[in-house]
């Protein structure tokens, strides 16, 4: 085991595994409350999950990406919404580690700090003395209900001509208004509400140039030599996101097998656990999930190895990450759908875990950063000698 010990003397992964049944039991409650239940947050904080991207300088674990994805899969095996929020919080703290040290000292007053983040520019930053005024609205702000800080993309409004300059503003959640607008059919437990800002002052040291960060900019003297924070920015985000779908598929297999003993196949005399078609589909789902996990691990190893060696990922490698990340999601959806299709009509009840996993994973596959056809197109363009036609690589 390479995953760093927590303060309680066990590994993060072991602590998450021990919390799995509680996370699973809280899944229905999270869907009803449209946010991750506080009990689940407290369990994951004690396990060290919110420290996985926090710099060691501030008491964090600074886990390599290869370990982060396994921790996040373990969370998702209990509940996908909880894992997706955990993933976004780890991405948020990873972002903060690229800001100037003055900003980091404000944020990392505790290594368990939770940061939300949005890449899509939903507002404008107007220059003023000492910084900027931020105004705008950002929907789908996953984890805003459990975060203390937020990083929000915005366009620089300085009156200049030319292409827009995108900046990533860092501010406390207390300076934002959270709208009560989150009521989706999937991933309801993520609390991905919209947030708004009205002329909030952002000091200049709490602004990061987004496009330059995608290219490797790190404004911190504390973290810029660490392999984790040298990892390619957008590939890190995508690969970190792979923990959640893989764990969800593993959780779907758990949920199916838990319900299997004694179940009959309606309008027959067959016992489902003895039926050949059950054996075929369960094997298919299990091996498809394993294939997704292996691809997840390979992606994490490639991104992390380049960071350790100090190598930049070229356009071809970055495009491959986008395409293969979506392939992980596609495989996981396929595995979950296979199991859901043989779960019988009783599985549509909201109290049955596999239907929620099915809906949540379908919702996750629609996320802009994971959209299958979009990411396959980016990868395919580069494979066929075309320009990727996007800076998000």
C-alpha positions as CSV (number, residue, x, y, z in Angstrom):
1,X,0.0,0.0,0.0
2,X,1.5,3.3,-1.0
3,X,-1.3,5.6,0.2
4,X,-0.2,7.8,3.0
5,X,-1.3,7.0,6.6
6,X,-3.9,9.2,8.2
7,X,-3.5,10.6,11.7
8,X,-5.5,7.7,13.0
9,X,-2.8,5.2,11.9
10,X,-4.7,3.6,9.1
11,X,-4.6,4.3,5.4
12,X,-7.0,6.7,3.7
13,X,-8.2,3.8,1.5
14,X,-8.8,1.5,4.5
15,X,-10.7,4.3,6.3
16,X,-12.9,4.9,3.2
17,X,-13.6,1.2,2.9
18,X,-14.7,1.1,6.5
19,X,-17.1,4.0,5.9
20,X,-18.6,2.4,2.7
21,X,-21.8,1.1,4.2
22,X,-22.6,4.4,5.8
23,X,-21.9,6.3,2.5
24,X,-24.2,3.8,0.7
25,X,-26.9,4.2,3.3
26,X,-26.7,8.0,3.1
27,X,-27.0,7.9,-0.7
28,X,-30.8,8.1,-0.7
29,X,-30.8,10.8,1.9
30,X,-28.3,12.8,-0.1
31,X,-30.6,12.6,-3.2
32,X,-33.5,13.8,-1.1
33,X,-31.6,16.6,0.5
34,X,-29.8,17.5,-2.8
35,X,-26.4,17.6,-1.1
36,X,-23.9,15.3,0.5
37,X,-25.1,14.5,4.1
38,X,-23.0,16.0,6.8
39,X,-22.4,12.6,8.3
40,X,-20.7,11.5,5.1
41,X,-18.6,14.6,5.0
42,X,-17.4,14.1,8.5
43,X,-16.5,10.5,7.8
44,X,-14.5,11.4,4.8
45,X,-12.8,14.3,6.6
46,X,-11.6,11.9,9.4
47,X,-10.5,9.5,6.7
48,X,-8.2,12.1,5.1
49,X,-10.0,12.3,1.8
50,X,-10.1,16.1,1.7
51,X,-6.3,16.2,2.2
52,X,-5.3,14.2,-0.8
53,X,-4.5,17.2,-3.0
54,X,-3.5,19.6,-0.1
55,X,0.3,20.4,-0.1
56,X,2.3,18.7,2.6
57,X,3.5,22.2,3.6
58,X,0.1,22.8,5.0
59,X,-0.5,19.4,6.6
60,X,-1.9,17.7,3.5
61,X,-1.2,14.3,2.1
62,X,-0.2,15.5,-1.4
63,X,-1.0,12.0,-2.8
64,X,0.1,11.1,-6.3
65,X,-2.6,11.0,-8.9
66,X,-2.2,7.2,-9.1
67,X,-3.4,7.0,-5.5
68,X,-6.0,9.7,-5.6
69,X,-8.1,7.9,-8.2
70,X,-8.2,4.8,-6.1
71,X,-9.3,6.7,-3.0
72,X,-12.1,8.4,-5.1
73,X,-13.2,5.1,-6.5
74,X,-13.5,3.7,-3.0
75,X,-15.7,6.6,-2.1
76,X,-17.8,6.1,-5.2
77,X,-18.3,2.4,-4.4
78,X,-20.3,3.7,-1.5
79,X,-22.0,6.6,-3.3
80,X,-21.3,8.3,-6.6
81,X,-22.6,11.8,-5.7
82,X,-20.4,11.8,-2.6
83,X,-17.4,10.8,-4.7
84,X,-18.0,13.4,-7.4
85,X,-18.1,16.1,-4.8
86,X,-14.9,14.7,-3.2
87,X,-13.3,14.7,-6.6
88,X,-14.2,18.3,-7.3
89,X,-12.9,19.3,-3.8
90,X,-9.6,17.6,-4.5
91,X,-9.4,19.4,-7.9
92,X,-10.2,22.6,-6.1
93,X,-7.3,22.3,-3.6
94,X,-5.0,21.3,-6.5
95,X,-5.9,24.6,-8.2
96,X,-5.2,26.5,-5.0
97,X,-1.7,25.0,-4.9
98,X,-1.0,26.9,-8.1
99,X,-1.8,30.4,-6.6
100,X,0.7,32.6,-5.0
101,X,1.8,31.5,-1.5
102,X,-0.1,34.5,0.1
103,X,-3.4,33.0,-1.2
104,X,-2.5,29.5,-0.1
105,X,-1.8,30.7,3.4
106,X,-5.3,32.2,3.5
107,X,-7.0,29.0,2.2
108,X,-5.0,26.2,3.9
109,X,-5.7,27.2,7.5
110,X,-6.7,23.6,7.8
111,X,-5.5,20.7,5.6
112,X,-9.1,19.5,5.3
113,X,-10.3,22.7,3.6
114,X,-12.9,22.1,0.9
115,X,-12.7,24.1,-2.3
116,X,-15.3,24.1,-5.2
117,X,-14.4,25.1,-8.7
118,X,-15.8,26.0,-12.1
119,X,-13.9,26.3,-15.4
120,X,-16.7,27.8,-17.4
121,X,-16.5,31.6,-17.3
122,X,-19.8,32.8,-15.8
123,X,-18.8,36.3,-14.8
124,X,-16.5,39.3,-15.3
125,X,-13.6,40.7,-13.4
126,X,-13.2,44.4,-13.5
127,X,-9.8,45.8,-12.5
128,X,-9.7,48.1,-9.5
129,X,-6.9,49.3,-7.2
130,X,-5.3,46.2,-5.6
131,X,-7.3,43.6,-7.5
132,X,-10.7,43.1,-9.3
133,X,-14.4,43.2,-8.7
134,X,-16.1,40.0,-9.6
135,X,-19.8,39.8,-10.7
136,X,-21.6,36.9,-12.4
137,X,-23.5,33.7,-12.1
138,X,-22.1,30.2,-12.2
139,X,-24.5,27.2,-12.5
140,X,-23.5,23.7,-11.7
141,X,-21.1,24.7,-8.8
142,X,-20.6,21.1,-7.5
143,X,-19.8,20.9,-3.8
144,X,-20.6,24.6,-3.1
145,X,-22.8,23.4,-0.2
146,X,-19.8,21.8,1.6
147,X,-17.0,24.1,0.4
148,X,-15.4,27.0,2.3
149,X,-13.7,28.5,-0.8
150,X,-14.5,28.6,-4.5
151,X,-12.5,29.1,-7.7
152,X,-14.6,30.7,-10.5
153,X,-13.6,31.3,-14.1
154,X,-14.4,34.8,-15.3
155,X,-13.5,37.0,-18.3
156,X,-11.3,40.1,-17.7
157,X,-13.3,43.2,-18.4
158,X,-10.6,45.8,-19.0
159,X,-12.0,47.4,-22.1
160,X,-9.2,46.0,-24.3
161,X,-9.7,44.6,-27.8
162,X,-8.7,41.1,-28.9
163,X,-9.5,37.6,-27.5
164,X,-11.0,37.5,-24.0
165,X,-8.6,36.9,-21.1
166,X,-9.9,34.2,-18.7
167,X,-9.0,34.3,-15.1
168,X,-9.7,32.0,-12.2
169,X,-10.8,34.0,-9.1
170,X,-10.4,32.5,-5.6
171,X,-12.8,33.7,-2.9
172,X,-14.6,32.5,0.3
173,X,-18.0,30.9,-0.1
174,X,-19.3,33.5,2.4
175,X,-19.0,36.2,-0.3
176,X,-21.2,34.3,-2.7
177,X,-25.0,33.7,-2.8
178,X,-26.0,30.0,-3.3
179,X,-29.3,29.7,-5.3
180,X,-31.8,27.0,-4.5
181,X,-32.0,25.7,-8.1
182,X,-30.6,22.2,-7.9
183,X,-33.2,19.5,-8.6
184,X,-31.9,17.1,-11.3
185,X,-32.7,13.5,-12.2
186,X,-29.2,12.3,-11.5
187,X,-26.3,13.3,-9.2
188,X,-28.9,15.1,-7.1
189,X,-26.7,14.5,-4.0
190,X,-23.9,16.6,-5.3
191,X,-25.5,19.9,-4.4
192,X,-24.4,21.5,-7.6
193,X,-26.3,24.7,-7.1
194,X,-25.7,28.0,-9.0
195,X,-23.7,30.7,-7.2
196,X,-23.8,34.4,-7.8
197,X,-21.3,37.3,-7.0
198,X,-22.1,41.0,-7.0
199,X,-19.1,43.2,-7.2
200,X,-17.0,41.1,-4.8
201,X,-13.5,42.4,-4.3
202,X,-10.8,39.8,-5.3
203,X,-7.2,40.8,-4.4
204,X,-4.7,40.4,-7.3
205,X,-2.9,37.6,-5.5
206,X,-6.1,35.5,-5.6
207,X,-6.4,35.5,-9.4
208,X,-4.8,32.9,-11.6
209,X,-4.6,33.2,-15.4
210,X,-6.6,30.2,-16.6
211,X,-5.1,29.6,-20.0
212,X,-1.5,30.0,-18.7
213,X,-2.4,27.6,-15.9
214,X,-3.5,25.0,-18.5
215,X,0.0,25.5,-20.0
216,X,1.8,24.8,-16.7
217,X,1.9,28.1,-14.9
218,X,2.4,27.8,-11.1
219,X,2.7,31.0,-9.1
220,X,3.7,29.3,-5.9
221,X,7.3,29.1,-4.6
222,X,6.1,26.4,-2.1
223,X,4.6,23.9,-4.6
224,X,6.1,24.6,-8.0
225,X,8.8,21.9,-7.6
226,X,6.4,19.2,-6.4
227,X,5.7,16.5,-9.0
228,X,2.0,16.5,-8.1
229,X,1.6,20.2,-8.9
230,X,3.8,19.9,-12.0
231,X,1.3,17.5,-13.5
232,X,-0.4,18.8,-16.6
233,X,-3.4,20.9,-15.4
234,X,-6.3,19.7,-17.5
235,X,-5.2,16.1,-17.8
236,X,-5.0,16.0,-14.0
237,X,-8.6,17.2,-13.8
238,X,-9.8,14.6,-16.2
239,X,-7.9,11.7,-14.7
240,X,-8.8,12.7,-11.2
241,X,-12.5,12.5,-12.4
242,X,-12.0,8.8,-13.4
243,X,-12.1,7.6,-9.8
244,X,-15.9,8.3,-9.5
245,X,-17.3,6.3,-12.5
246,X,-15.1,3.3,-11.8
247,X,-16.1,3.2,-8.2
248,X,-19.8,3.6,-9.2
249,X,-19.5,0.5,-11.5
250,X,-17.9,-1.5,-8.7
251,X,-20.7,-0.3,-6.4
252,X,-23.3,-1.4,-8.9
253,X,-21.9,-4.9,-8.9
254,X,-22.0,-4.9,-5.1
255,X,-25.6,-3.7,-5.1
256,X,-26.6,-6.4,-7.7
257,X,-25.0,-9.3,-5.9
258,X,-26.4,-8.1,-2.5
259,X,-29.9,-8.5,-3.9
260,X,-29.3,-11.7,-5.8
261,X,-29.6,-14.5,-3.1
262,X,-33.0,-16.1,-3.2
263,X,-34.3,-14.0,-6.1
264,X,-36.5,-15.7,-8.7
265,X,-37.0,-14.8,-12.4
266,X,-40.6,-13.7,-12.7
267,X,-43.0,-16.0,-14.7
268,X,-40.5,-18.8,-14.6
269,X,-39.4,-21.5,-12.1
270,X,-35.8,-20.3,-12.4
271,X,-33.6,-19.0,-9.6
272,X,-31.7,-16.0,-10.8
273,X,-28.3,-16.9,-9.3
274,X,-28.5,-20.3,-11.1
275,X,-29.5,-18.9,-14.5
276,X,-26.8,-19.0,-17.2
277,X,-27.9,-15.6,-18.5
278,X,-27.1,-14.1,-15.1
279,X,-23.7,-15.6,-15.1
280,X,-22.9,-14.2,-18.6
281,X,-24.1,-10.7,-17.7
282,X,-22.4,-10.6,-14.3
283,X,-19.1,-11.7,-15.9
284,X,-19.5,-9.1,-18.7
285,X,-20.1,-6.3,-16.2
286,X,-17.3,-7.3,-13.9
287,X,-14.7,-7.6,-16.6
288,X,-15.9,-4.4,-18.3
289,X,-15.5,-2.6,-14.9
290,X,-12.0,-4.1,-14.5
291,X,-11.1,-2.9,-18.0
292,X,-12.2,0.6,-17.0
293,X,-10.2,0.4,-13.8
294,X,-7.1,-0.6,-15.7
295,X,-7.5,2.3,-18.1
296,X,-8.0,4.6,-15.2
297,X,-4.8,3.5,-13.6
298,X,-2.9,3.7,-16.9
299,X,-4.0,7.2,-17.5
300,X,-3.0,8.2,-13.9
301,X,0.4,6.6,-14.3
302,X,1.1,8.4,-17.6
303,X,0.2,11.8,-16.3
304,X,2.1,11.2,-13.0
305,X,5.2,9.7,-14.6
306,X,5.5,12.7,-16.9
307,X,5.2,15.1,-13.9
308,X,7.8,13.1,-11.9
309,X,10.2,13.2,-14.8
310,X,9.6,16.8,-15.5
311,X,8.3,16.1,-19.0
312,X,5.5,18.1,-20.6
313,X,2.7,16.1,-22.2
314,X,2.5,16.9,-26.0
315,X,-0.7,17.6,-27.8
316,X,-1.1,13.9,-28.9
317,X,-0.7,12.7,-25.3
318,X,-3.1,15.3,-23.9
319,X,-5.7,14.5,-26.6
320,X,-5.4,10.9,-25.8
321,X,-6.2,11.6,-22.1
322,X,-9.5,13.3,-23.2
323,X,-10.5,10.5,-25.4
324,X,-9.5,7.7,-23.1
325,X,-11.1,9.4,-20.1
326,X,-14.4,9.3,-21.9
327,X,-13.8,5.6,-22.8
328,X,-13.5,4.9,-19.0
329,X,-16.9,6.5,-18.5
330,X,-18.4,4.7,-21.5
331,X,-17.2,1.3,-20.1
332,X,-18.6,2.0,-16.7
333,X,-22.0,3.0,-18.1
334,X,-22.0,-0.2,-20.1
335,X,-21.3,-2.3,-17.0
336,X,-23.9,-0.6,-14.9
337,X,-26.5,-0.8,-17.7
338,X,-25.8,-4.5,-18.1
339,X,-26.5,-5.1,-14.4
340,X,-29.5,-2.8,-14.2
341,X,-31.2,-4.6,-17.2
342,X,-31.2,-7.8,-15.2
343,X,-32.2,-6.3,-11.9
344,X,-36.0,-6.7,-12.5
345,X,-38.8,-4.1,-12.2
346,X,-38.4,-3.9,-8.5
347,X,-35.1,-2.1,-9.1
348,X,-36.9,1.1,-10.2
349,X,-37.8,1.8,-6.5
350,X,-35.8,4.8,-5.2
351,X,-34.8,2.7,-2.2
352,X,-32.9,0.3,-4.5
353,X,-29.3,1.4,-4.9
354,X,-28.7,0.2,-8.4
355,X,-31.3,2.5,-10.0
356,X,-29.7,5.6,-8.4
357,X,-26.2,4.5,-9.5
358,X,-27.6,4.0,-13.1
359,X,-29.2,7.5,-13.1
360,X,-26.2,9.2,-11.5
361,X,-23.7,7.7,-13.9
362,X,-25.8,8.6,-16.9
363,X,-25.8,12.2,-15.5
364,X,-22.1,12.2,-15.0
365,X,-21.5,11.1,-18.6
366,X,-23.2,14.4,-19.7
367,X,-20.6,16.5,-17.9
368,X,-18.9,18.9,-20.3
369,X,-15.5,17.7,-19.5
370,X,-16.4,14.1,-19.9
371,X,-18.9,14.2,-22.9
372,X,-18.2,11.1,-24.9
373,X,-18.6,12.4,-28.5
374,X,-16.8,15.7,-27.8
375,X,-13.8,14.0,-26.2
376,X,-13.6,11.3,-28.8
377,X,-13.8,14.0,-31.5
378,X,-10.8,15.9,-29.9
379,X,-8.8,12.7,-29.7
380,X,-9.8,11.6,-33.2
381,X,-8.9,14.9,-34.7
382,X,-5.3,14.7,-33.4
383,X,-5.1,11.0,-34.5
384,X,-6.0,12.0,-38.0
385,X,-3.5,14.9,-38.2
386,X,-5.9,17.7,-37.5
387,X,-5.6,20.5,-34.9
388,X,-7.5,19.7,-31.7
389,X,-9.4,23.0,-32.0
390,X,-9.5,23.5,-28.2
391,X,-7.1,24.9,-25.6
392,X,-8.5,22.5,-23.0
393,X,-5.9,19.8,-23.3
